[in-house]
Amino acid sequence: MSDVPTPLTDDEIAIQLADHPGWTRTGDEITRTFRLRYHGSVALIVHVADVERLIGHHADIDLRWDTIRFAITTHDAGHRLTAADFDLATRIDAIAAAHDATPV
């Protein structure tokens, strides 16, 4: 049995994107941007990072003064999209809502 996550097909990715409004596919990653002031974004990052540590899956995070962008792909699957990416997207959405981040 392989420990490498199974990449999703294009059809499976389309279904997952339909279930994750606000997330956009860019190549082999999904991205979403939220509007939140800098210090609020730092708190959001700490919260997301704590969850990521627990689940063993991480997003790339781009922090700007009033926006925060998450980009997710599965590095262990050759930088392809897997079910773990959409699970993390769901978790990020809930955390962002808890921090009153506004989707862009």
Summary of the structure (lengths in Angstrom):
residues: 104
radius of gyration: 13.5
end to end distance: 40.7
largest distance: 45.0
contacts: 294
relative contact order: 0.26
helix: 44%
strand: 23%
